[in-house]
Amino acid sequence: MPLFGVNDLLILGFAFTTQGVADVRRFVLSAIGLAITTLTVLAPTAATAQESGHRMAVVDVAYIFKNNEGIKSQVKEVEDNLKAFDAELQDKRNELKSAAEKLKTFTVGSPDYTAQEERVASMESKLRLDMARKRKELADREAKIYYDNYQHIAAGVKILAQHYKINLVLRYNSEDMDLEKGESVIRGVMKNIVYHDESLDMTPGVMQYLDKVLVAGNKGNASR
């Protein structure tokens, strides 16, 4: 039975073309093998401790989002786009400022004043509209990055869990509390998992899986 059916490919978010299908599948299968190899230590520990009951593992999703290079590069692309747009906006603000200054040179109520006043109002309205549209576009792009990559993470967790017959994977936070930072302490106190065996941590395997999946996805996009 193949490791990936139609539903699995849809979950992973791949749109394969005829050309490049073999390469992409090879990358994905490599990702699965690498992730499973990374978590080889998990199997005997879980089997010994939980042989007679349910088998569990943990994964730090926040850590993956924060540290995975593929995700970081995607987010950086959006941030760079925002910086470039802000620079473009500054030029438009300067134009608006100049137009407003020019308005002061005309006599209030004169045809020239009225025309310039309408021009300033139009420029300001367009600037606000452009800002709102662009920021929404970038916010939507960033949301899609997190949405798509969460699907990849969930798919990786599912594959590893099924391989090791784990029927419950809990999300946890591996961040250490920093006494100098109140928010860090609050997050630490509110952790759902107080203790877990390190060998049950699925995070490294999922990180390896995600790295390979993102490379495979890039190759699939390039072949279109």
Buried (B, 14 or more C-beta within 10 A) or exposed (E): EEEBEEEBBEBBBBEBEEEBEEBBBEBBBBBBBBBBEBBEEBBEBBEEBBEEEEBBBBBBBBBBBEEBEBBEEBBEEBEEBBEEBEEEBEEBEEEBEEBBEEBEEBEEEEEEBEEBBEBBEEBBEEBEEBBEEBEEBBEEBBEEBEEBBBBBBBBBBBBBBEBBEBEEBEEBBBBEEEEEEEEBEEBBEEEEEEEBEEBBBBBBBBBBBBBBBBBBBEBBEEBE
